[in-house]
Amino acid sequence: MRDRKILILSIVVMLIVTNIPKLIYPTQDTLWNVYYERQTKETFYHGLIPRYDELSYLGRPMTYLPGYFAAKAMFLWLVGTGYNNFGNWLFETFLNITFIIGLFYLGKKLGLKNIALLIFVFSVISCVFIFTLMAAHLLHVLSLVLLTFALSFSLNKKEGREIISGIMLGAASIVHAFSFIMFPVIYAAFRLGEIKSRKELWKEIESGLITMLAALLILFVFYSPVLENYGKPTEALPEKWGWLLHWDHRYIYSEYFLLAPILIFTSIFGLFYKKLRWLAIFTLIGLLSLFTVTFRVNVIVSFIGALLIAKFFEIRKIKFLILALILINFAFLIFRLGGYVTPCIDGYINNECRFAINELKNMPDAVLEEPLLGHATTFIAEKPVLADLYVEYANEEQLIDAINFEETNNLTIAEKWNITTILTRYSCGNYTQVYDNGYYRICLRNY
Amino acid sequence: MKKLIEYLLVVISIIFIVVIILPHFLNSGLRGFYNPEIKELKLKEWDFLVRNEEVCFSYLYPLKSGAVIFVNGERITETKTRNLCIDVRNSSRIKIMIENRSVSFFVVRKDFNCKKREWKIKLQTPKIVHQYEGFNIEVNITHGECKGRVYELKIYLDGSLLKKIPIKLMPNEEKVIKEKVRINEKGEHTIRVEIGKVSEKRKIVVIPRFELKVPIFGLPFLVFFLFFILKRKNGLEKAFATILTILTLIPLFFSLINIKFFIPSLIVGTLIMVILCGIEKFSS
């Protein structure tokens, strides 16, 4: 009964905090999410994953991992809402509630109770990145939910858990492949402190390998047409959009805010406790990697760090204060969603940008613009763009030219690609300027 | 005290969720409290090639502010008229400026032979399409004027403006325009195109996709969900995990073999859940 109350409380608090931003931005229309939503819309209306994308990079094969598009399209069809704001909100609520349930049961499997369980759940979702996923980038939440269940089922002692866990991990990976990499790291961090003998260690490694093999098989089966037709994934300009991007040490504070000092404190002092040592080591390495190797370990650090904090404080009276700090941190995340003031930077497609992109519907053929607006243009105006933010399997020359245009306003790039319509923040030069909203201008070439 | 807090929490969350849900459910959507006014200046139609006539153009701006007209950088007039003609002696760049926004175009003035002819328009569309299926409409235009002008080709769906595309027409030019259109609502519709002095319309039938407003297809999943959560250990986790995995993988399988996945996934998903319920019942 108490567990149920903790779960309901967690869900209610999460729903309130993730829905408050909707008073300002009612949808999940961010510069990145609209790409996923466009593919989902196509999938929903045609009942098949699209094979070709006519709009991205002036037209190219559809190579994105298809799991989210299928899951959401199927969900919307089952609940009968159609593809609209309400259906989107319903799916978001369903996934976020499922995420809390997944974290709750994972915490219980890890031996946490009551306040410690709440600390774990809210520490995970207090990471700015994870919160922005829950509020504005649902594809990753689906992957995280399935990953959470995979971890949870892996901790079972029942026969056949590896296969069940592997199927869930496979499903998570076909939504977002990074889950496949996160699983062994997080699982190792969770289990190493509990293993008492070498025999037990080898058994865990064996189970983990079976899980990952099952997941790899699923990933391979569903992604094989893409691999067969277009080879292994390539990335345009990996130094700009790739996986090994990082900033300086201040990133820890901007990512975790009030949680940052708690994470640093527990990861250093956790080294002195035998049961917490492995968790502390993984958290420390993760925190250091954030600003030296790649910021993309932030989700891994959130999961492992959350368990470390929960276990460190579970027997201490100060745990209520820690929980209060974490809840304040979580509530404060509302202000971190960005895009409120700066037009079309930091996330949401706000009015200055949306109005200009909307006008592109009334313009001829393809559009030359900065790549950051590519997904928004294909989603709102349904126009082909020279380049956008989906850089895997992308034409690097097109991306370089689009970035060149963004940095120098070199309008002659439109001539190179035979594009008529240009969206710019600057001047149209000698081209006809047909639109100006004070922030963006639309130019037409050969008009 | 604890109960009071619990009740308060429930009431607050219900009120809050209803405030967010209802506008979405009615599809009106919350406009958001941060809603800055965006003033847009748009150039609608303009002459780009004239003989001895005036240069005519039209623009759009939400307020009735005076626009300043520049010709080759020289300020020539201020006007509140949005549809006007001005005299230019040579080829010129015309700029219209209102409240720090501007639009501009270039007009060539030269002598050429031309005889006015009759405007003509012919519209071709498919007769039947599916919901949300993009299709091309073809518009054959004969320009009747003896000047080069950019017109707005307006495309209407059942009387509502769908889009307007700038079309550049040389003097007396015959041009074929192809434009992609997508209709989401099923049933019979009328597409009308309008440019300059002519318009034409065509009827088109949109075949519905298989879709029900009442979510009865979600029922097997709901039954499975209830079966698992009622008095079963970790039933909630098992139910959600299974449903999500089925939702992700089964449609993908059918899409992989090029079969539209809704009905087959429902059948296979339901079968899997029945089997799982059977195993659960048998093992307990």
Interface residues (C-beta under 8 A of the other chain):
Chain A: K5 L9 V12 L15 I16 N19 K22 L23 I24 Y25 P26 T27 T43 Y45 H46 G47 L48 I49 P66 G67 A70 A71 A73 M74 F75 W77 L78 V79 G80 T81 G82 N84 N85 F86 W89 T98 I101 G102 Y105 L142 V145 L146 F149 S152 F153 I167 M168 G170 A171 I174 V175 I218 V221 F222 P225 Y340 N350 N351 E352 F355 E359 K361 N362 M363 P364 E382 C428 N430 T432 Q433 V434 Y435 D436 N437 G438 L444 N446 Y447
Chain B: E6 L9 V10 I12 S13 F16 I17 I20 I21 P23 H24 F25 N27 G29 L30 R31 G32 F33 Y34 N35 P36 I38 K39 E40 L41 K42 L43 F48 N100 R101 S102 V103 S104 F105 F106 Q131 Y132 E133 V150 K163 K164 I165 P166 K168 K180 R182 R209 E211 L212 K213 V214 P215 I216 F217 G218 F221 N234 L236 E237 F240 A241 L244 T245 L247 T248 L249 I250 P251 L252 F253 S255 L256 N258 K260 F261 F262 S265 L266
